[in-house]
């Protein structure tokens, strides 16, 4: 069920009343920082996994995807 414009406005007003106008920029800044750190950690984990697979001589993610898509000859 998608949220309409009225619901978004009501939620924003409740947040404004609950936290106050001075704290909202601080909250937004901390949420942005947390999202950026999460994205950075996720990309580092992905890079580490690719490097580890390449160094072990195992198939890369692209090779594994290609093999899974190819039909098997039985």
Order of alpha helices (4+ residues) and beta strands (2+ residues): alpha-alpha-alpha
